[in-house]
Amino acid sequence: MKALDNYFDVVDAFEMAGDAVRKSPDSFAVNMIYNLIKAQGLTAFGESCYASKLFLSLKNKPELKMDIKKESMSYVFEYMEAIGKDCKIM
């Protein structure tokens, strides 16, 4: 919710999410939120290709504990793929 306060300033939210990742490094849900906040910050600075690529790298982390409903996850991944659809390198 903190990341939604100001779309262009996610520093505080990113720090809070970083604390959550340190506490639960193997949680897919926590890592997903962390990467969404990071992607939001990158997108605000015109780095949507990098943001999309970074976020989609979560798909290649089988060591994370799947603690989120797959139905929910698919919507987020679909959105992040759309952000990077016009990128030359994915």
C-alpha positions in Angstrom: 0.0 0.0 0.0 2.9 2.3 0.7 4.1 2.0 -2.9 0.7 3.3 -4.0 0.9 6.5 -2.0 3.1 8.1 -4.6 3.8 6.1 -7.7 7.0 7.9 -8.4 8.5 7.6 -5.0 8.7 4.0 -3.8 11.9 4.3 -1.7 10.2 3.7 1.7 8.0 0.9 0.3 11.1 -0.7 -1.3 13.0 -0.6 2.0 10.0 -2.2 3.8 9.7 -4.9 1.2 13.5 -5.5 1.5 13.0 -6.1 5.2 10.3 -8.6 4.4 12.5 -10.4 1.9 15.3 -10.7 4.6 12.7 -12.2 7.0 11.2 -14.6 4.5 13.7 -15.0 1.7 12.1 -18.2 0.4 8.6 -16.8 0.1 7.4 -16.4 -3.5 4.7 -14.0 -2.4 7.1 -11.7 -0.6 9.6 -11.8 -3.4 6.9 -11.0 -5.9 5.8 -8.0 -3.9 9.4 -6.8 -3.6 9.9 -7.1 -7.3 6.6 -5.4 -8.1 7.7 -2.4 -6.0 11.1 -2.4 -7.7 9.5 -2.7 -11.1 7.2 0.2 -10.2 10.2 2.4 -9.4 12.0 1.4 -12.6 9.0 2.0 -14.7 8.6 5.5 -13.2 12.1 6.3 -14.6 11.3 4.9 -18.1 13.0 1.5 -17.5 10.0 -0.7 -18.2 12.0 -3.2 -20.3 14.4 -3.8 -17.5 11.5 -3.8 -14.9 9.6 -6.5 -16.9 12.7 -8.6 -17.4 13.7 -8.4 -13.7 10.2 -9.2 -12.6 9.7 -12.1 -15.0 13.0 -13.7 -13.7 10.8 -14.8 -10.7 9.5 -17.6 -12.9 13.0 -19.1 -12.9 13.3 -19.5 -9.2 12.0 -22.9 -8.3 13.7 -22.7 -4.8 11.0 -20.2 -3.7 8.1 -21.6 -1.7 4.9 -21.2 -3.7 2.7 -19.5 -1.1 0.4 -17.6 -3.5 -2.6 -18.8 -5.6 -1.6 -19.6 -9.1 -4.7 -17.8 -10.4 -3.5 -14.5 -8.8 0.0 -15.0 -10.0 -1.0 -15.4 -13.6 -2.7 -12.0 -13.8 0.4 -10.3 -12.4 2.8 -12.1 -14.8 0.5 -11.4 -17.7 0.6 -7.7 -16.9 4.4 -7.6 -16.5 4.8 -9.4 -19.8 2.6 -6.8 -21.4 4.9 -4.0 -20.1 7.9 -5.6 -21.8 6.2 -6.7 -25.0 7.9 -4.0 -27.1 11.3 -4.6 -25.7 14.0 -5.9 -28.0 15.8 -8.0 -25.4 13.6 -10.1 -23.0 
